[in-house]
Amino acid sequence: MTRPTRMLAAVAAASAFLLVPPTAASAHGGHPTPHPVPRSDQLAAPFNIDTSGRSVLVADGGPGLVGRLQRDGSITPIATEQPGASGVARSRDGKRIAWTTTVTDFSTFENSESGLTIRDARGRTTYADTHAFEVAKNPDSRIRYGVRNPSQCVTDAFTAAQFPVSYTGGVDSHAYSVAATRSGWVVADAGANALFTVTNSGRIRTLAVLPAQPTTFTAEMTAALGLPDCVVGVTYRFESVPTDVEVGRDGMLYVTTLPGGPESPVLGARGSVYRVDPRTGEVCLVARGLLGATNLALGSHGEIYVAELFAGRISVVRHGKVRPYLDLPGVVAVESGRNGSLWAATLGNEDPPAPGTIVQIYDGKKHWRGSWKG
């Protein structure tokens, strides 16, 4: 399992990640401002929200809950006892709801089950087992990660640092996010490093595998990690770990990824946004340089909003350029709503105590309160 996947699983188990309560957030330039939804304080790890209908849905990986936000800020359960719930979406016609779950052994951070549950208007459910599909197909098994033709010194250095030196994609499924398409669903699987399409009957196929992400070690990186000089100039091919997927107005899919190694100031901000053609599976880089890209939302004018968990902010991508948009510590999800609104969700925190929240964001020009109902 990749290190970012372990991070996502660990946060689901104990959401003690947020260092500053969301009420302390500040906006760049005083324009976009966050407003936590009053009394939405039952949340721990709201990894994803869905705002496509007249109510807001949330997948909370802490208690394993999928629920609906009410006008008074309370959460009405749709499904409980959903381990590692992390993604949620409505179908295009509003007749189905789908959510992702993952069973993780937190002593080893190994995933034993993962998949997508699809529930229709009559309450009937279909389960698409992405873990079983990954065991059978392992779509990134042909991608080589790590270092090509490493010297003995490089091999010893990375082995000592607990970096796998050279390997192909292993078997792991963490169905993290889901989006509705015209024909069903698309799942961003953070363990498989792939996008899967899923029909309403539960049939799975691989749409795209995210490309390896190369990083060339500089002298500064090498020194900071305590590695020997032979590592300087070596290119390490990290995994690209998809965390969210959205369908654009152009019909393309947009995906956020974490790098499959340590994401810290030492190696720099290496999260990315990709565009994927749903017909061919062709993958194209849109932007890079994001720190903890766990979620994205598509704006009405071609802009892309990205939740940068480790940077504690939402950034906006325009024409491939990344700019800070809003400081929001603990932000893990962002979503475009009705009438051009923007929503976000933050993780809960233990010290100082703070709940997870759902946040409406106002840009100073529009006031969106009242554009949804419970």
Sequence and secondary structure as in RCSB ss.txt:
>XXXX:A:sequence
MTRPTRMLAAVAAASAFLLVPPTAASAHGGHPTPHPVPRSDQLAAPFNIDTSGRSVLVADGGPGLVGRLQRDGSI
TPIATEQPGASGVARSRDGKRIAWTTTVTDFSTFENSESGLTIRDARGRTTYADTHAFEVAKNPDSRIRYGVRNP
SQCVTDAFTAAQFPVSYTGGVDSHAYSVAATRSGWVVADAGANALFTVTNSGRIRTLAVLPAQPTTFTAEMTAAL
GLPDCVVGVTYRFESVPTDVEVGRDGMLYVTTLPGGPESPVLGARGSVYRVDPRTGEVCLVARGLLGATNLALGS
HGEIYVAELFAGRISVVRHGKVRPYLDLPGVVAVESGRNGSLWAATLGNEDPPAPGTIVQIYDGKKHWRGSWKG
>XXXX:A:secstr
  HHHHHHHHHHH     SS GGG  BGGG SEEEE TT   BS EEEEE SSSSEEEEETTTTEEEEE TTS E
EEEE   TT  EEEE TTSSEEEEEEEEEETTTTEEEEEEEEEEETTS EEEEEHHHHHHHH TTTT EEE SS 
 HHHHHHHHHTT   EEE      EEEEEEETTEEEEEETTTTEEEEE TT  EEEEEE   EEEE  HHHHHHT
T  GGGTT EEEE EEEEEEEE TTS EEEEEEESS  STTT   EEEEEE TTT  EEEEEEEESSEEEEEE T
TS EEEEETTTTEEEEEETTEEEEEEE TTEEEEEE GGG EEEEE  BTTTTB BEEEEEE SS   TTS   
